[in-house]
Amino acid sequence: MLKNIDFTALAKRETNARKKLRLLALAHFKEGTNKATIARMLKVSRGSVNKWVALFLQNGLSGLEDKPSPGRPAQLTSVECAKLAAFIAENSRSSQVDV
């Protein structure tokens, strides 16, 4: 599975910094660099590198995606969020002109 993927090219196109770091770790791993050295080069823990490699081997590239953040779901609907944003824009101090 590792042989078919150009992790360096994927990392160059990636905009998410955390995913880019994971892809770079896999690029080094594919080249034969040991995990401890990869961790030192990327300034992350060896456990993180171990986890990223394992996630990739189990789930492919989808294993490198960020997991959803835990927490309470938003209470406002998208329509309510839009109304709130409009209200804030209309009533913000920076949009008011003092004469």
Order of alpha helices (4+ residues) and beta strands (2+ residues): alpha-alpha-alpha-alpha-alpha
